[in-house]
Amino acid sequence: MKTIKELDPTSIETFQSKLRGKIVIPEDANYNETRKVYNGMIDKHPGMFVMCVDVADVIAAVNFGRENDLLIAVRGGGHNGGGLGLCDKGLVIDLSGIKFIRVDTSNNTVRVGGGNLWGEVDHATHPFGLAVPAGIISTTGVGGLTLGGGVGHLSRKYGLTIDNLLEADMVLADGSFVTVKEYKHKDLFWAIRGGGGNFGIVTSFKFQAHPVSTVIGGPTLWPIDKTEEMMEWYHDFINNAPDDLNGFIATMIIPGAPFPEHLHNKQFCGIVWCYTGDSETFEELFEPVRAKKPLFEHVGEMPYPAIQTLFDGLMPPGMQWYWRADFFNELGEEVRAQHLKFGSKIPTPLSQMHLYPISGAASRVGNEDTPWAYRDAKYAGVIVGVDPNPENASKITDWCKAYWEALHPYSSGGAYSNFMMDEGQDRVKASYKHNYNRLVEIKQKYDPNNLFKVNQNIKPVSQYA
Ligand SMILES: Cc1cc2nc3c(=O)[nH]c(=O)nc-3n(C[C@H](O)[C@H](O)[C@H](O)COP(=O)(O)OP(=O)(O)OC[C@H]3O[C@@H](n4cnc5c(N)ncnc54)[C@H](O)[C@@H]3O)c2cc1C
């Protein structure tokens, strides 16, 4: 594998002449700004960025990378915990210039560019009273979140993001362009609904949107010493709730404003709710939650884009993030005890643990219908150590690892790929479980030389020899 520095400068000039977008190299003044991603812990030094503005740029970049034997990374929104939108010394194909959104109200579908962010999609669909299920922070990229699965406030009502993907335009490893959908390149359409960026670069997504305008949502908090009681109650409650109600349970610290002062810097067990039905039904449905006497409740009606941006202010880009994840079927006695133990020792105000329910519509898709192999798990769990100060990097990492190690024996074995960092091939296999072999075969067909390897990598058959 070559590095950019080893290339003949004229080949770089020829490459630039084929592009509408710009290239950025280490000598450029904007290089250090360009190599930043959401996770401040990631410090990679690519040899070149190609800031693509259209599909032709992506084709040229893929061909340039392949013909020159370069390591290629693809960056969508740059949110990936492990920094999988970057690589050292190689070529980064950046999609942030490929942004467009068109809402089609004749069939409630939305066409979105490969480099859009979710906040942009919510902004475009909301005036039409529509929404596409996505994640809970609006600055996350459509590309990475969708290709990995997409868990969020609407998962119980309308499924994962991939369950709402209708079509994708893709540039493949050989530089060819295809449109994939249920009846066209069926294998590839299956693989990209959870298999990540392994199979090509998506330049455009088409989603099914749904009638969601306002929601009733927000957090309820209980003191951390109620964690075991609340988790036991929550397990029964959420798994018997109507699809309209979503709520993810967390251990967390309230860091400061906008929360009331008496809550600041204390640990809590919290649930963040999102309800898509009418307000009268909600009041009745929510009675058992209020009967558990939360210490704090801030639940009310709001436009859907408001709940999607509720935590953006607390989570600006550039902080240190360390991630660990697993799926869980149960919240048994030992599991609840570990959550109390590690929830009581959260090391910094923004570090937290979330359990996202995989029930309702998200659980009514078969384990083999998409690569997302854990539809029958009840929760996608994630532990994140977060802090603005790099000096606290080992503190948040140690807590995150210890929390994960204590819980992992009770997990379903694998994790949601978008909640993982770089944890090696065995974890990737465990996460795709029985779907892994099929993914390997499709990888062999479309990317036999593993050109797209900076991801939760599915190696083609030929690379196992
Ligand atoms: C603060 C925060 C909150 C989050 N919340 C949620 C959540 O609620 N729900 C959830 O499901 N996930 C959530 N995530 C995880 C998120 O889904 C992943 O981090 C995802 O990888 C981000 O996608 P991206 O495009 O921003 O990332 P990038 O770092 O740009 O890319 C991630 C991976 O996807 C590939 N990729 C990106 N775009 C394309 C494309 N168009 N074509 C081909 N490959 C592509 C990249 O090559 C890379 O391998 C969150 C992450 C953060 C940091």
The ligand as a Gaussian input file, in Angstrom:
#p B3LYP/6-31G(d) Opt

LIG

0 1
 C      -22.915000      12.344000      19.825000
 C      -23.311000      11.118000      19.065000
 C      -24.596000      10.655000      19.151000
 C      -24.989000       9.528000      18.447000
 N      -26.280000       9.086000      18.559000
 C      -26.685000       8.018000      17.840000
 C      -28.041000       7.602000      17.882000
 O      -28.868000       8.179000      18.557000
 N      -28.403000       6.534000      17.128000
 C      -27.505000       5.854000      16.345000
 O      -27.915000       4.909000      15.680000
 N      -26.213000       6.219000      16.301000
 C      -25.785000       7.289000      17.032000
 N      -24.473000       7.658000      16.991000
 C      -23.507000       6.808000      16.314000
 C      -23.448000       7.134000      14.827000
 O      -24.467000       6.437000      14.173000
 C      -22.092000       6.698000      14.262000
 O      -21.087000       7.420000      14.910000
 C      -22.000000       6.887000      12.760000
 O      -20.860000       6.182000      12.305000
 C      -21.883000       8.346000      12.383000
 O      -21.975000       8.530000      11.008000
 P      -21.174000       9.726000      10.313000
 O      -21.494000       9.708000       8.877000
 O      -21.403000      10.978000      11.083000
 O      -19.685000       9.262000      10.620000
 P      -18.321000       9.169000       9.793000
 O      -17.268000       9.185000      10.852000
 O      -18.242000      10.160000       8.719000
 O      -18.424000       7.737000       9.129000
 C      -18.627000       6.576000       9.868000
 C      -18.476000       5.350000       8.979000
 O      -19.477000       5.358000       7.965000
 C      -18.897000       5.409000       6.666000
 N      -19.694000       6.338000       5.841000
 C      -20.206000       7.529000       6.213000
 N      -20.940000       8.058000       5.214000
 C      -20.874000       7.177000       4.187000
 C      -21.441000       7.144000       2.886000
 N      -22.234000       8.114000       2.452000
 N      -21.159000       6.077000       2.090000
 C      -20.370000       5.066000       2.538000
 N      -19.822000       5.040000       3.767000
 C      -20.078000       6.085000       4.578000
 C      -17.483000       5.872000       6.895000
 O      -16.610000       5.415000       5.914000
 C      -17.144000       5.290000       8.250000
 O      -16.729000       3.954000       8.129000
 C      -24.057000       8.828000      17.653000
 C      -22.745000       9.302000      17.559000
 C      -22.366000      10.432000      18.262000
 C      -20.954000      10.915000      18.191000

